[in-house]
């Protein structure tokens, strides 16, 4: 997958049958592996999540969410109760591959 946000956007949009794709300008979901799960770091983790993802995810509650990081997908699920998939799962779906066998 390309490194720059604009190239990722073009790649994703081109591989999802022309669906609209937005790449968020987000540096961190706030979890950082197990960092955000510890009691001492939980509040900071939630603040980082809100600054980087919270607002954007609330603005479009029906949008599909793609995230490459395992901890990012967990943080999104735990905070928003929404399922975030790895981009490869979405690409497999667009190719007709049953990724959940």
C-alpha positions as CSV (number, residue, x, y, z in Angstrom):
1,X,0.0,0.0,0.0
2,X,1.4,3.5,-0.8
3,X,2.8,5.6,2.0
4,X,1.4,9.0,1.3
5,X,-2.2,9.8,2.3
6,X,-3.1,11.0,-1.2
7,X,-1.6,7.9,-2.9
8,X,-3.4,5.6,-0.4
9,X,-6.7,7.4,-1.1
10,X,-6.2,6.9,-4.9
11,X,-5.2,3.2,-4.4
12,X,-8.1,2.5,-2.1
13,X,-10.7,4.3,-4.3
14,X,-9.4,2.5,-7.4
15,X,-9.7,-0.9,-5.7
16,X,-13.1,-0.5,-4.2
17,X,-15.1,-0.1,-7.4
18,X,-15.2,3.7,-7.3
19,X,-16.7,4.0,-3.8
20,X,-15.8,7.2,-2.1
21,X,-12.8,6.8,0.2
22,X,-11.4,9.2,2.7
23,X,-8.0,8.9,4.3
24,X,-8.0,10.6,7.7
25,X,-5.1,12.7,8.7
26,X,-4.6,10.8,11.9
27,X,-1.3,9.9,13.5
28,X,-2.4,7.6,16.4
29,X,-5.6,6.0,17.7
30,X,-4.3,6.4,21.2
31,X,-4.0,2.7,22.2
32,X,-0.4,2.1,21.0
33,X,-0.3,-1.6,21.6
34,X,-1.1,-2.2,25.2
35,X,-0.4,1.4,26.3
36,X,-4.0,2.5,26.5
37,X,-5.2,-0.6,28.4
38,X,-3.3,0.3,31.5
39,X,-5.1,2.2,34.2
40,X,-2.5,4.9,34.4
41,X,-2.6,5.6,30.6
42,X,-6.3,5.1,29.9
43,X,-7.3,8.8,30.1
44,X,-4.4,9.9,27.9
45,X,-5.3,7.1,25.4
46,X,-8.9,8.4,25.2
47,X,-7.7,12.0,24.7
48,X,-5.5,11.0,21.8
49,X,-8.3,8.9,20.3
50,X,-10.7,11.9,20.5
51,X,-8.2,14.3,18.9
52,X,-7.2,12.0,16.1
53,X,-10.3,9.8,15.3
54,X,-13.3,10.4,17.5
55,X,-14.7,13.5,15.7
56,X,-14.2,12.1,12.2
57,X,-15.9,8.7,13.1
58,X,-18.9,10.4,14.7
59,X,-19.4,12.6,11.6
60,X,-20.2,9.6,9.4
61,X,-21.6,6.8,11.5
62,X,-22.4,4.7,8.4
63,X,-18.9,4.8,6.9
64,X,-16.8,1.7,6.6
65,X,-13.7,2.0,8.7
66,X,-10.4,0.5,7.6
67,X,-7.3,0.5,9.8
68,X,-4.0,-1.4,9.4
69,X,-3.1,-1.5,13.1
70,X,-4.4,-4.3,15.2
71,X,-4.6,-2.1,18.3
72,X,-6.2,0.6,16.3
73,X,-9.0,-1.7,15.2
74,X,-9.5,-2.8,18.9
75,X,-9.5,0.9,20.1
76,X,-12.1,1.8,17.4
77,X,-14.3,-1.1,18.4
78,X,-14.0,-0.5,22.1
79,X,-14.7,3.2,21.9
80,X,-17.2,3.4,19.1
81,X,-18.7,-0.1,19.1
82,X,-18.0,-0.1,15.3
83,X,-16.1,-2.7,13.4
84,X,-12.9,-1.6,11.7
85,X,-11.5,-3.9,9.1
86,X,-8.0,-4.3,7.8
87,X,-7.7,-2.8,4.2
88,X,-6.8,-6.2,2.9
89,X,-10.2,-7.6,4.0
90,X,-11.9,-4.8,2.0
91,X,-9.7,-5.5,-1.0
92,X,-10.5,-9.2,-0.8
93,X,-14.2,-8.4,-0.6
94,X,-14.0,-6.2,-3.7
95,X,-12.3,-9.1,-5.5
96,X,-15.1,-11.5,-4.4
97,X,-12.8,-13.4,-2.0
98,X,-14.6,-14.7,1.2
99,X,-12.1,-13.5,3.8
100,X,-14.0,-15.0,6.7
101,X,-13.8,-18.6,5.9
